[in-house]
Amino acid sequence: MESMRRFGAIVGADLLERVRSWRFWAVQAMLCIASWWSFPARQDDYLVLAVNGHLRAQYSSAWIGMVVAMLAVWLSLAGFYLVRGTLVRDFDSRVWQLLAATPMTRSGYLLAKWCGNLAVLMLVVLSALAVGMAAQWVRAEDRGLDLVELLKPALLLALPSMGLTALMALVFDLVPWLRRTAGNVLFFVLWVGSLAATVPLMQDAAAGARTMGIGDPRGMVVFQQALTAQAGPQLREPLQPGFCMVCAGVRQRPGTFAWPHWEVEAAVLAQRLLWLALVLCGVLLCAPWLDRAAAARPGIRRTAPSGSGYELRWLGALLEPLQSSRLGTLVAAELQLVLRQRPGWWWLAVLAVAGAGALAPMPAAAFAVIGGWALLLDRYSQAPLHERSTRTGPLVFSAVGGGRQVLYARWVVLLVFGLLINLPALLRFGLSQPPVAAAILLVAASLPAWSLALGVLTGNARTFELLACLFGYLAFNRIAVLHVGVDPWWTCVMHAALLPLALGLASFGWPRLARR
């Protein structure tokens, strides 16, 4: 009983700390809004979870639950950035040392942390289900409420998916080099890769094949199998593989098929329970690494190496002319702060992307430009939070005019780096394709402005990192947000229009960051 009380206390404390955060309520609100929009009326010109591009099920309790379970696929991405950091917070605040002195086991501690993460994510899912119930009543296609059918997809599809996300949040906290920007980017890549890996399985399921589902952590293949078995016989046309999460521009009145319940086969139940069991085993297997992870403090060397701080001695002399004014002194200090922290592989990567930007044909040159900005992602995301992480905020913000001057100096430095790292491409396109060069210039100014704005408004680096990964993914799909080669004039206009807003938000929120 004493062990259960300790376990419950850790889970309860984690849950209360998360629900008191504005980030939890922001994600909650976004998913609830998305849940309501996921059940459009018949006259709306879009469909959610559409089959063959123009068909959907009637809004029954079973279909409401299935739609929310598929929405949870996106929560498995955003939820990682919402719940991660719980172990690092205990390590940094020395709470772990106090807990380690109690009779609590390492496995019990990690299991409690995992349950806390899972509880936060499932609370968001349950809120989306409540919105779905309201939509079912308003749309009035099938007002018969069946709680079992409503909750079944959430428990069998969303629960193992959220459990895997909660586990990944713990694993990335345990590995020191994955605790910051590198981990946030890597998880995004793994998430996209896991969805891509399910595409062949979904095609097999649409053809009627039965798969074991071990490669289906999010339950999308299971949903495709259910569509093939339950919706396929009702359609007058062949069922196409896959489904459309959001189909816009639907002109004709959508057709519907019946979905009164979801028939769960024994094999499907076993597959989902297997995923949950694998996640639990993963939590327990992490226990032996807990003490080592708690002792690791990335970024802090116990002993200074010989000659530390003198590798870039020439930099001080080079920046000496800047130190004639207060703003110039701040810029020089920011430049040295950034450059002295760069490892050797980073300089090699800079040479690689610079060479590709200067010599590679389009679109490889545009991707090299994006890669150059990606090398600065850690500085973009951490720039507004440097004073908090180093605990120098009271000193910096107490200076007369020093607060906003630091903000402007930081933006100037990141702008200069964004241009210098892609200088060969900027010179090349400045002579051959001026619109592309203008797009590079404006994106280089916009990225640090938005990183500062989001950092001071949210007090967190992960918001900008998630958005940067998302826009980078869109760029590789040739969408002109960061891709300067698709439609450079549109990219210029968009970033030029939004740049003053970003700088205004950063300037507005910067003094409030000092008081947090």
LUMFI-109360 format. One record per residue (C-alpha): residue in three letters; x, y, z. Coordinates in nm, 2 decimals, always signed. Each point is the difference from the previous one (the first is absolute). Layout:
BEGIN
ATOM   vexdren       xx       yy       zz
ATOM       Ala        X        Y        Z
...
This chain:
BEGIN
ATOM   vexdren       xx       yy       zz
ATOM       Met    +0.00    +0.00    +0.00
ATOM       Glu    +0.29    +0.24    +0.07
ATOM       Ser    +0.14    -0.07    -0.34
ATOM       Met    -0.34    +0.07    -0.16
ATOM       Arg    -0.02    +0.33    +0.19
ATOM       Arg    +0.34    +0.11    -0.13
ATOM       Phe    -0.09    -0.11    -0.35
ATOM       Gly    -0.33    +0.19    +0.01
ATOM       Ala    +0.16    +0.31    +0.15
ATOM       Ile    +0.25    +0.02    -0.29
ATOM       Val    -0.27    -0.05    -0.26
ATOM       Gly    -0.22    +0.25    +0.17
ATOM       Ala    +0.27    +0.26    +0.03
ATOM       Asp    +0.10    -0.03    -0.36
ATOM       Leu    -0.36    +0.02    -0.12
ATOM       Leu    -0.07    +0.31    +0.21
ATOM       Glu    +0.32    +0.17    -0.11
ATOM       Arg    -0.09    -0.06    -0.37
ATOM       Val    -0.37    +0.11    +0.02
ATOM       Arg    +0.11    +0.32    +0.17
ATOM       Ser    +0.21    +0.08    -0.31
ATOM       Trp    -0.14    +0.22    -0.27
ATOM       Arg    +0.16    -0.23    -0.26
ATOM       Phe    -0.23    -0.28    +0.11
ATOM       Trp    -0.31    +0.21    -0.04
ATOM       Ala    +0.13    +0.13    -0.34
ATOM       Val    +0.04    -0.35    -0.13
ATOM       Gln    -0.34    -0.09    +0.16
ATOM       Ala    -0.17    +0.29    -0.17
ATOM       Met    +0.16    -0.07    -0.34
ATOM       Leu    -0.10    -0.37    +0.00
ATOM       Cys    -0.36    +0.09    +0.12
ATOM       Ile    -0.03    +0.25    -0.29
ATOM       Ala    +0.14    -0.25    -0.24
ATOM       Ser    -0.24    -0.26    +0.13
ATOM       Trp    -0.30    +0.23    -0.06
ATOM       Trp    +0.12    +0.07    -0.35
ATOM       Ser    +0.04    -0.37    -0.06
ATOM       Phe    -0.37    -0.04    -0.03
ATOM       Pro    -0.11    +0.24    -0.27
ATOM       Ala    -0.36    +0.04    -0.10
ATOM       Arg    -0.13    -0.14    -0.33
ATOM       Gln    +0.01    +0.34    -0.17
ATOM       Asp    +0.37    +0.06    +0.09
ATOM       Asp    +0.25    -0.04    -0.28
ATOM       Tyr    +0.25    -0.22    +0.18
ATOM       Leu    +0.01    -0.34    +0.16
ATOM       Val    +0.20    -0.15    +0.28
ATOM       Leu    +0.10    -0.37    -0.01
ATOM       Ala    -0.14    -0.03    -0.35
ATOM       Val    -0.01    -0.32    -0.20
ATOM       Asn    +0.05    +0.02    -0.38
ATOM       Gly    +0.02    +0.37    +0.04
ATOM       His    -0.37    +0.07    +0.04
ATOM       Leu    -0.15    -0.26    +0.24
ATOM       Arg    -0.02    -0.01    +0.38
ATOM       Ala    -0.19    -0.19    +0.26
ATOM       Gln    -0.31    +0.13    +0.18
ATOM       Tyr    +0.07    +0.17    +0.32
ATOM       Ser    -0.06    -0.28    +0.25
ATOM       Ser    +0.18    -0.05    +0.33
ATOM       Ala    +0.22    -0.26    -0.16
ATOM       Trp    +0.11    +0.23    -0.28
ATOM       Ile    +0.05    +0.30    +0.24
ATOM       Gly    +0.24    -0.21    +0.20
ATOM       Met    +0.18    -0.12    -0.31
ATOM       Val    +0.05    +0.36    -0.13
ATOM       Val    +0.14    +0.11    +0.34
ATOM       Ala    +0.23    -0.31    +0.01
ATOM       Met    +0.14    +0.11    -0.34
ATOM       Leu    +0.04    +0.36    +0.12
ATOM       Ala    +0.21    -0.15    +0.28
ATOM       Val    +0.26    -0.08    -0.27
ATOM       Trp    +0.08    +0.37    -0.01
ATOM       Leu    -0.01    +0.02    +0.38
ATOM       Ser    +0.27    -0.27    +0.01
ATOM       Leu    +0.22    +0.27    -0.16
ATOM       Ala    -0.10    +0.31    +0.19
ATOM       Gly    -0.04    -0.20    +0.32
ATOM       Phe    +0.36    -0.09    +0.01
ATOM       Tyr    +0.10    +0.36    +0.01
ATOM       Leu    -0.27    +0.06    +0.27
ATOM       Val    +0.11    -0.27    +0.25
ATOM       Arg    +0.37    -0.03    -0.05
ATOM       Gly    +0.24    +0.14    +0.25
ATOM       Thr    -0.15    -0.15    +0.32
ATOM       Leu    +0.32    -0.20    +0.08
ATOM       Val    +0.24    +0.28    -0.09
ATOM       Arg    -0.20    +0.23    +0.23
ATOM       Asp    +0.05    -0.24    +0.29
ATOM       Phe    +0.37    -0.04    -0.08
ATOM       Asp    +0.06    +0.38    -0.02
ATOM       Ser    -0.21    +0.08    +0.31
ATOM       Arg    +0.18    -0.27    +0.21
ATOM       Val    -0.34    -0.16    +0.07
ATOM       Trp    +0.13    -0.33    -0.14
ATOM       Gln    +0.27    -0.01    +0.28
ATOM       Leu    -0.27    +0.03    +0.26
ATOM       Leu    -0.22    -0.27    -0.16
ATOM       Ala    +0.30    -0.23    -0.04
ATOM       Ala    +0.05    +0.00    +0.38
ATOM       Thr    -0.35    -0.15    +0.05
ATOM       Pro    -0.09    -0.37    -0.03
ATOM       Met    -0.15    +0.07    -0.34
ATOM       Thr    +0.14    -0.21    -0.28
ATOM       Arg    +0.14    +0.14    -0.32
ATOM       Ser    -0.26    -0.20    -0.20
ATOM       Gly    -0.28    +0.13    +0.21
ATOM       Tyr    +0.12    +0.36    -0.05
ATOM       Leu    +0.02    -0.03    -0.38
ATOM       Leu    -0.33    -0.18    -0.01
ATOM       Ala    -0.16    +0.28    +0.20
ATOM       Lys    +0.15    +0.26    -0.23
ATOM       Trp    -0.13    -0.19    -0.31
ATOM       Cys    -0.35    -0.02    +0.15
ATOM       Gly    +0.01    +0.37    +0.07
ATOM       Asn    +0.09    +0.08    -0.36
ATOM       Leu    -0.26    -0.25    -0.13
ATOM       Ala    -0.27    +0.15    +0.23
ATOM       Val    +0.07    +0.35    -0.14
ATOM       Leu    -0.03    -0.12    -0.36
ATOM       Met    -0.32    -0.21    +0.06
ATOM       Leu    -0.16    +0.30    +0.17
ATOM       Val    +0.04    +0.19    -0.33
ATOM       Val    -0.15    -0.30    -0.19
ATOM       Leu    -0.30    -0.02    +0.24
ATOM       Ser    -0.07    +0.37    -0.04
ATOM       Ala    +0.00    -0.05    -0.38
ATOM       Leu    -0.25    -0.29    +0.05
ATOM       Ala    -0.23    +0.23    +0.20
ATOM       Val    +0.01    +0.26    -0.28
ATOM       Gly    -0.08    -0.29    -0.24
ATOM       Met    -0.31    -0.09    +0.20
ATOM       Ala    -0.13    +0.35    -0.02
ATOM       Ala    +0.07    +0.00    -0.38
ATOM       Gln    -0.19    -0.33    -0.03
ATOM       Trp    -0.31    +0.16    +0.17
ATOM       Val    +0.02    +0.32    -0.21
ATOM       Arg    +0.05    -0.18    -0.34
ATOM       Ala    -0.30    -0.23    +0.10
ATOM       Glu    +0.09    -0.28    -0.24
ATOM       Asp    +0.00    -0.26    +0.27
ATOM       Arg    -0.08    +0.13    +0.35
ATOM       Gly    +0.02    -0.34    +0.17
ATOM       Leu    +0.28    +0.03    +0.25
ATOM       Asp    +0.21    -0.32    +0.06
ATOM       Leu    +0.28    +0.06    +0.24
ATOM       Val    +0.16    -0.34    -0.06
ATOM       Glu    +0.02    +0.07    -0.38
ATOM       Leu    +0.12    +0.35    +0.07
ATOM       Leu    +0.28    -0.10    +0.23
ATOM       Lys    +0.11    -0.32    -0.18
ATOM       Pro    +0.22    +0.17    -0.27
ATOM       Ala    +0.15    +0.23    +0.27
ATOM       Leu    +0.10    -0.30    +0.21
ATOM       Leu    +0.12    -0.23    -0.27
ATOM       Leu    +0.15    +0.24    -0.25
ATOM       Ala    +0.09    +0.32    +0.18
ATOM       Leu    +0.11    -0.14    +0.34
ATOM       Pro    +0.29    -0.21    -0.14
ATOM       Ser    +0.10    +0.29    -0.23
ATOM       Met    +0.00    +0.25    +0.29
ATOM       Gly    +0.19    -0.26    +0.21
ATOM       Leu    +0.27    -0.02    -0.26
ATOM       Thr    +0.03    +0.38    -0.01
ATOM       Ala    +0.02    +0.01    +0.39
ATOM       Leu    +0.28    -0.26    -0.02
ATOM       Met    +0.19    +0.20    -0.26
ATOM       Ala    -0.02    +0.31    +0.22
ATOM       Leu    +0.18    -0.20    +0.28
ATOM       Val    +0.26    -0.15    -0.23
ATOM       Phe    +0.09    +0.33    -0.15
ATOM       Asp    +0.04    +0.15    +0.35
ATOM       Leu    +0.23    -0.29    +0.10
ATOM       Val    +0.24    +0.05    -0.29
ATOM       Pro    +0.20    +0.33    +0.07
ATOM       Trp    +0.05    +0.10    -0.36
ATOM       Leu    -0.37    -0.05    -0.08
ATOM       Arg    -0.13    +0.24    +0.27
ATOM       Arg    +0.00    +0.31    -0.21
ATOM       Thr    -0.01    +0.09    -0.37
ATOM       Ala    +0.15    -0.31    -0.14
ATOM       Gly    -0.26    -0.22    +0.18
ATOM       Asn    -0.29    +0.22    -0.11
ATOM       Val    +0.11    -0.02    -0.37
ATOM       Leu    +0.07    -0.37    +0.02
ATOM       Phe    -0.34    -0.08    +0.14
ATOM       Phe    -0.17    +0.19    -0.28
ATOM       Val    +0.20    -0.20    -0.25
ATOM       Leu    -0.08    -0.33    +0.17
ATOM       Trp    -0.37    +0.09    +0.01
ATOM       Val    -0.02    +0.08    -0.37
ATOM       Gly    +0.20    -0.32    -0.07
ATOM       Ser    -0.24    -0.21    +0.20
ATOM       Leu    -0.30    +0.14    -0.19
ATOM       Ala    +0.18    -0.06    -0.33
ATOM       Ala    +0.07    -0.36    +0.10
ATOM       Thr    -0.37    -0.07    +0.05
ATOM       Val    -0.09    +0.09    -0.36
ATOM       Pro    +0.09    -0.34    -0.15
ATOM       Leu    -0.19    -0.17    +0.28
ATOM       Met    -0.31    +0.21    -0.06
ATOM       Gln    +0.01    -0.09    -0.37
ATOM       Asp    +0.02    -0.37    +0.09
ATOM       Ala    -0.29    +0.05    +0.25
ATOM       Ala    -0.21    +0.17    -0.28
ATOM       Ala    +0.06    -0.30    -0.22
ATOM       Gly    -0.14    -0.23    +0.28
ATOM       Ala    +0.33    -0.13    +0.13
ATOM       Arg    +0.03    -0.06    +0.38
ATOM       Thr    +0.31    +0.14    +0.16
ATOM       Met    +0.13    -0.06    +0.34
ATOM       Gly    +0.00    +0.38    +0.06
ATOM       Ile    +0.33    +0.01    +0.18
ATOM       Gly    +0.10    +0.28    -0.23
ATOM       Asp    -0.31    +0.20    +0.08
ATOM       Pro    +0.06    +0.19    +0.33
ATOM       Arg    -0.27    +0.26    -0.08
ATOM       Gly    -0.28    -0.24    -0.10
ATOM       Met    -0.04    +0.13    -0.35
ATOM       Val    +0.03    -0.35    -0.16
ATOM       Val    -0.26    -0.13    +0.24
ATOM       Phe    -0.23    +0.28    -0.11
ATOM       Gln    +0.07    -0.08    -0.37
ATOM       Gln    -0.09    -0.37    +0.07
ATOM       Ala    -0.32    +0.11    +0.17
ATOM       Leu    -0.09    +0.22    -0.31
ATOM       Thr    +0.06    -0.29    -0.23
ATOM       Ala    -0.21    -0.24    +0.20
ATOM       Gln    -0.29    +0.23    +0.10
ATOM       Ala    -0.02    +0.28    -0.25
ATOM       Gly    +0.12    -0.19    -0.31
ATOM       Pro    -0.31    -0.22    -0.04
ATOM       Gln    -0.23    +0.31    +0.02
ATOM       Leu    +0.17    +0.19    -0.28
ATOM       Arg    -0.11    -0.01    -0.36
ATOM       Glu    +0.36    +0.08    -0.11
ATOM       Pro    +0.33    -0.17    +0.08
ATOM       Leu    +0.15    +0.10    +0.33
ATOM       Gln    +0.32    +0.19    -0.07
ATOM       Pro    +0.30    -0.06    +0.23
ATOM       Gly    +0.06    +0.26    +0.27
ATOM       Phe    -0.23    +0.27    +0.13
ATOM       Cys    +0.01    +0.38    -0.02
ATOM       Met    +0.05    +0.17    +0.34
ATOM       Val    -0.12    +0.33    -0.14
ATOM       Cys    -0.16    +0.03    -0.35
ATOM       Ala    -0.06    +0.36    -0.10
ATOM       Gly    -0.19    +0.13    -0.30
ATOM       Val    -0.27    -0.28    +0.00
ATOM       Arg    -0.26    +0.13    -0.24
ATOM       Gln    -0.26    -0.27    +0.01
ATOM       Arg    -0.22    -0.10    +0.29
ATOM       Pro    +0.20    -0.26    +0.20
ATOM       Gly    -0.12    -0.35    -0.01
ATOM       Thr    -0.03    -0.19    +0.33
ATOM       Phe    +0.02    -0.36    +0.11
ATOM       Ala    -0.11    -0.16    +0.33
ATOM       Trp    +0.24    -0.04    +0.29
ATOM       Pro    -0.21    -0.10    +0.29
ATOM       His    +0.28    -0.19    +0.18
ATOM       Trp    +0.36    -0.11    -0.04
ATOM       Glu    +0.04    -0.37    -0.02
ATOM       Val    +0.33    -0.08    +0.18
ATOM       Glu    +0.15    -0.33    -0.09
ATOM       Ala    +0.20    -0.20    +0.25
ATOM       Ala    +0.31    +0.04    -0.20
ATOM       Val    -0.04    +0.38    +0.00
ATOM       Leu    -0.05    +0.00    +0.37
ATOM       Ala    +0.31    -0.21    +0.05
ATOM       Gln    +0.20    +0.24    -0.22
ATOM       Arg    -0.09    +0.31    +0.19
ATOM       Leu    +0.06    -0.17    +0.34
ATOM       Leu    +0.34    -0.12    -0.14
ATOM       Trp    +0.10    +0.36    -0.07
ATOM       Leu    -0.11    +0.11    +0.35
ATOM       Ala    +0.21    -0.28    +0.15
ATOM       Leu    +0.30    +0.09    -0.21
ATOM       Val    -0.03    +0.36    +0.12
ATOM       Leu    -0.01    -0.11    +0.36
ATOM       Cys    +0.30    -0.23    -0.05
ATOM       Gly    +0.18    +0.30    -0.15
ATOM       Val    -0.07    +0.21    +0.31
ATOM       Leu    +0.14    -0.27    +0.23
ATOM       Leu    +0.31    -0.06    -0.22
ATOM       Cys    +0.09    +0.37    +0.05
ATOM       Ala    +0.03    -0.04    +0.38
ATOM       Pro    +0.37    -0.11    +0.00
ATOM       Trp    +0.10    +0.32    -0.19
ATOM       Leu    -0.17    +0.24    +0.24
ATOM       Asp    +0.29    +0.07    +0.24
ATOM       Arg    +0.24    +0.05    -0.29
ATOM       Ala    -0.24    +0.24    -0.17
ATOM       Ala    -0.05    +0.20    +0.32
ATOM       Ala    +0.38    +0.04    +0.04
ATOM       Ala    +0.04    +0.12    -0.36
ATOM       Arg    -0.01    +0.38    -0.04
ATOM       Pro    +0.04    +0.07    -0.37
ATOM       Gly    +0.17    +0.33    -0.09
ATOM       Ile    +0.19    +0.02    +0.33
ATOM       Arg    +0.36    -0.12    +0.02
ATOM       Arg    +0.13    -0.10    +0.33
ATOM       Thr    +0.35    +0.12    -0.08
ATOM       Ala    +0.10    +0.26    -0.25
ATOM       Pro    +0.22    -0.13    -0.28
ATOM       Ser    +0.34    +0.15    -0.06
ATOM       Gly    -0.03    +0.31    -0.20
ATOM       Ser    -0.37    +0.02    +0.04
ATOM       Gly    -0.14    +0.33    -0.14
ATOM       Tyr    +0.30    +0.07    -0.21
ATOM       Glu    -0.09    -0.20    -0.32
ATOM       Leu    -0.15    +0.32    -0.15
ATOM       Arg    +0.25    +0.26    +0.14
ATOM       Trp    -0.01    +0.17    -0.34
ATOM       Leu    -0.37    +0.07    +0.05
ATOM       Gly    +0.05    +0.25    +0.28
ATOM       Ala    +0.24    +0.21    -0.21
ATOM       Leu    -0.23    -0.02    -0.30
ATOM       Leu    -0.30    +0.12    +0.20
ATOM       Glu    +0.19    +0.28    +0.18
ATOM       Pro    -0.14    +0.28    -0.22
ATOM       Leu    -0.36    -0.10    +0.09
ATOM       Gln    +0.06    +0.08    +0.37
ATOM       Ser    -0.01    +0.38    -0.04
ATOM       Ser    -0.37    +0.00    +0.09
ATOM       Arg    -0.23    -0.18    +0.24
ATOM       Leu    -0.19    -0.18    -0.28
ATOM       Gly    +0.32    -0.09    -0.18
ATOM       Thr    +0.14    -0.14    +0.32
ATOM       Leu    -0.31    -0.22    +0.04
ATOM       Val    +0.03    -0.12    -0.36
ATOM       Ala    +0.37    -0.09    +0.05
ATOM       Ala    -0.08    -0.19    +0.32
ATOM       Glu    -0.29    -0.19    -0.17
ATOM       Leu    +0.23    -0.09    -0.30
ATOM       Gln    +0.27    -0.14    +0.23
ATOM       Leu    -0.26    -0.18    +0.20
ATOM       Val    -0.13    -0.18    -0.30
ATOM       Leu    +0.32    -0.08    -0.18
ATOM       Arg    +0.20    -0.12    +0.30
ATOM       Gln    -0.27    -0.27    +0.06
ATOM       Arg    +0.02    -0.15    -0.35
ATOM       Pro    +0.16    -0.35    -0.02
ATOM       Gly    +0.23    -0.11    -0.29
ATOM       Trp    -0.27    -0.20    -0.18
ATOM       Trp    -0.22    +0.31    -0.02
ATOM       Trp    +0.27    +0.20    -0.19
ATOM       Leu    +0.03    -0.30    -0.24
ATOM       Ala    -0.37    +0.00    -0.05
ATOM       Val    +0.00    +0.38    -0.07
ATOM       Leu    +0.26    -0.05    -0.27
ATOM       Ala    -0.21    -0.28    -0.15
ATOM       Val    -0.33    +0.20    -0.02
ATOM       Ala    +0.19    +0.31    -0.12
ATOM       Gly    +0.16    -0.20    -0.29
ATOM       Ala    -0.33    -0.16    -0.09
ATOM       Gly    -0.18    +0.34    +0.00
ATOM       Ala    +0.26    +0.14    -0.23
ATOM       Leu    +0.04    -0.28    -0.24
ATOM       Ala    -0.30    -0.24    +0.01
ATOM       Pro    -0.29    +0.04    -0.24
ATOM       Met    -0.35    +0.07    +0.11
ATOM       Pro    -0.17    -0.13    +0.21
ATOM       Ala    +0.31    -0.14    +0.17
ATOM       Ala    +0.13    +0.35    +0.05
ATOM       Ala    -0.32    +0.10    +0.17
ATOM       Phe    +0.02    -0.30    +0.23
ATOM       Ala    +0.36    +0.09    +0.09
ATOM       Val    -0.12    +0.35    +0.10
ATOM       Ile    -0.26    -0.16    +0.23
ATOM       Gly    +0.27    -0.23    +0.14
ATOM       Gly    +0.21    +0.31    +0.08
ATOM       Trp    -0.28    +0.14    +0.21
ATOM       Ala    -0.05    -0.34    +0.16
ATOM       Leu    +0.35    +0.02    +0.13
ATOM       Leu    -0.10    +0.31    +0.19
ATOM       Leu    -0.32    -0.16    +0.14
ATOM       Asp    +0.14    -0.04    +0.35
ATOM       Arg    +0.10    +0.36    +0.02
ATOM       Tyr    -0.33    +0.12    -0.14
ATOM       Ser    -0.20    -0.19    +0.25
ATOM       Gln    +0.22    +0.07    +0.31
ATOM       Ala    +0.07    +0.36    -0.08
ATOM       Pro    -0.29    +0.15    +0.19
ATOM       Leu    +0.06    -0.22    +0.30
ATOM       His    +0.37    +0.04    +0.05
ATOM       Glu    -0.03    +0.23    +0.30
ATOM       Arg    -0.24    -0.25    +0.17
ATOM       Ser    +0.22    -0.30    -0.06
ATOM       Thr    +0.31    +0.18    +0.12
ATOM       Arg    -0.18    +0.19    +0.28
ATOM       Thr    +0.13    +0.33    -0.11
ATOM       Gly    -0.34    +0.16    -0.07
ATOM       Pro    -0.01    +0.23    +0.31
ATOM       Leu    +0.35    +0.14    -0.09
ATOM       Val    -0.09    +0.05    -0.37
ATOM       Phe    -0.35    +0.14    +0.04
ATOM       Ser    +0.10    +0.24    +0.29
ATOM       Ala    +0.22    +0.21    -0.24
ATOM       Val    -0.16    +0.31    -0.13
ATOM       Gly    -0.12    -0.09    -0.35
ATOM       Gly    +0.20    -0.31    +0.01
ATOM       Gly    -0.29    -0.24    -0.03
ATOM       Arg    -0.12    +0.10    -0.35
ATOM       Gln    +0.35    +0.08    -0.12
ATOM       Val    +0.09    -0.37    +0.07
ATOM       Leu    -0.31    -0.10    -0.19
ATOM       Tyr    +0.10    +0.21    -0.31
ATOM       Ala    +0.36    -0.11    +0.02
ATOM       Arg    -0.10    -0.36    +0.01
ATOM       Trp    -0.22    +0.04    -0.30
ATOM       Val    +0.27    +0.18    -0.19
ATOM       Val    +0.25    -0.27    +0.08
ATOM       Leu    -0.23    -0.28    -0.11
ATOM       Leu    -0.09    +0.19    -0.31
ATOM       Val    +0.37    +0.04    -0.09
ATOM       Phe    +0.06    -0.38    +0.07
ATOM       Gly    -0.30    -0.09    -0.22
ATOM       Leu    +0.15    +0.20    -0.28
ATOM       Leu    +0.37    -0.09    +0.04
ATOM       Ile    -0.07    -0.37    +0.01
ATOM       Asn    -0.18    +0.02    -0.34
ATOM       Leu    +0.22    +0.28    -0.14
ATOM       Pro    +0.12    -0.20    -0.30
ATOM       Ala    -0.36    -0.07    -0.10
ATOM       Leu    -0.10    +0.36    +0.07
ATOM       Leu    +0.28    +0.13    -0.23
ATOM       Arg    -0.08    -0.26    -0.27
ATOM       Phe    -0.37    +0.07    -0.02
ATOM       Gly    +0.05    +0.38    +0.05
ATOM       Leu    +0.16    -0.01    -0.35
ATOM       Ser    -0.21    -0.26    -0.17
ATOM       Gln    -0.34    +0.00    +0.18
ATOM       Pro    -0.06    +0.31    +0.21
ATOM       Pro    -0.34    -0.11    +0.13
ATOM       Val    +0.16    -0.31    +0.15
ATOM       Ala    +0.27    +0.21    +0.17
ATOM       Ala    -0.27    +0.24    +0.14
ATOM       Ala    -0.18    -0.31    +0.14
ATOM       Ile    +0.32    -0.12    +0.17
ATOM       Leu    +0.05    +0.34    +0.15
ATOM       Leu    -0.36    +0.04    +0.13
ATOM       Val    -0.01    -0.36    +0.14
ATOM       Ala    +0.33    +0.05    +0.17
ATOM       Ala    -0.15    +0.31    +0.17
ATOM       Ser    -0.34    -0.16    +0.08
ATOM       Leu    +0.13    -0.33    +0.16
ATOM       Pro    +0.18    +0.17    +0.30
ATOM       Ala    -0.28    +0.25    +0.04
ATOM       Trp    -0.26    -0.28    +0.04
ATOM       Ser    +0.23    -0.21    +0.22
ATOM       Leu    +0.03    +0.30    +0.23
ATOM       Ala    -0.37    +0.08    -0.01
ATOM       Leu    -0.11    -0.36    +0.07
ATOM       Gly    +0.26    -0.05    +0.27
ATOM       Val    -0.09    +0.31    +0.20
ATOM       Leu    -0.38    -0.07    -0.04
ATOM       Thr    +0.01    -0.37    +0.09
ATOM       Gly    +0.31    -0.01    +0.22
ATOM       Asn    +0.09    -0.32    -0.18
ATOM       Ala    +0.24    -0.10    -0.28
ATOM       Arg    -0.20    -0.30    -0.12
ATOM       Thr    -0.27    +0.21    -0.16
ATOM       Phe    +0.23    +0.15    -0.26
ATOM       Glu    +0.18    -0.32    -0.05
ATOM       Leu    -0.32    -0.19    -0.08
ATOM       Leu    -0.11    +0.27    -0.24
ATOM       Ala    +0.34    +0.01    -0.16
ATOM       Cys    -0.01    -0.38    -0.05
ATOM       Leu    -0.35    +0.02    -0.15
ATOM       Phe    +0.09    +0.28    -0.24
ATOM       Gly    +0.32    -0.18    -0.10
ATOM       Tyr    -0.21    -0.31    -0.08
ATOM       Leu    -0.23    +0.22    -0.21
ATOM       Ala    +0.30    +0.14    -0.18
ATOM       Phe    +0.12    -0.34    -0.09
ATOM       Asn    -0.35    -0.05    -0.15
ATOM       Arg    +0.06    +0.31    -0.21
ATOM       Ile    -0.23    +0.24    +0.19
ATOM       Ala    +0.13    +0.35    -0.01
ATOM       Val    +0.04    +0.10    +0.36
ATOM       Leu    +0.37    -0.06    +0.05
ATOM       His    +0.06    -0.14    -0.35
ATOM       Val    +0.14    +0.30    -0.18
ATOM       Gly    -0.01    -0.16    -0.34
ATOM       Val    -0.36    -0.09    -0.05
ATOM       Asp    -0.16    +0.35    +0.00
ATOM       Pro    +0.25    +0.25    +0.13
ATOM       Trp    -0.22    +0.31    -0.05
ATOM       Trp    -0.27    -0.16    +0.22
ATOM       Thr    +0.26    -0.10    +0.26
ATOM       Cys    +0.13    +0.36    +0.00
ATOM       Val    -0.34    +0.16    +0.04
ATOM       Met    -0.11    -0.24    +0.28
ATOM       His    +0.32    +0.04    +0.21
ATOM       Ala    +0.01    +0.38    -0.06
ATOM       Ala    -0.36    +0.04    +0.11
ATOM       Leu    +0.05    -0.22    +0.32
ATOM       Leu    +0.34    +0.13    +0.10
ATOM       Pro    -0.13    +0.32    +0.17
ATOM       Leu    -0.25    -0.21    +0.19
ATOM       Ala    +0.27    -0.23    +0.13
ATOM       Leu    +0.23    +0.28    +0.11
ATOM       Gly    -0.30    +0.18    +0.17
ATOM       Leu    -0.10    -0.32    +0.19
ATOM       Ala    +0.36    -0.06    +0.11
ATOM       Ser    +0.04    +0.36    +0.11
ATOM       Phe    -0.33    -0.01    +0.19
ATOM       Gly    +0.07    -0.33    +0.18
ATOM       Trp    +0.36    +0.05    +0.07
ATOM       Pro    -0.04    +0.20    +0.33
ATOM       Arg    -0.26    -0.25    +0.12
ATOM       Leu    +0.25    -0.28    -0.05
ATOM       Ala    +0.22    +0.16    +0.26
ATOM       Arg    -0.27    -0.02    +0.26
ATOM       Arg    -0.07    -0.37    -0.05
